Amino acid sequence: MKKQIALVLIGLALSTSAVWAADIEKGKEIAFDRKKGNCLACHQIEGGELAGTVGPPLVAMKQRFEDRQTLWAQIYDSTAANPNSMMPPFGRHGILSDAELEAVVDYIHSL
């Protein structure tokens, strides 16, 4: 019985990590898409071409934003914390849907 429970838990963990990996990949697509996230217009991201230099490089994001909700708020509306921010308020202006915003946050937080 314990072995069966362990196998079920392992299966759940593997399926969850597969979904999470798909969400991260979707977030990367949106972040690199010039018509949606367009993060590379301002930020350097590993694997991105023609990276901008206006914003900081997006590296060590889990260390910079330990709380995922803080990163979500930054992407949703950076002007809430800094009225002079040049970063577009992706959520507040409807540039990204809620699902797209969640995927981008998953991706950026994974960097």
Buried (B, 14 or more C-beta within 10 A) or exposed (E): EEEEEEEEEEEEEEEEEEEEEEBBEBBBBBBBBEEBBBBBEBBBBEEBEEBBEEBEEBEEBEEBBEEBEEBBBBBBBBEEEEEEBEBBBBBEEEBBEEEBBBBBBBBBBBB
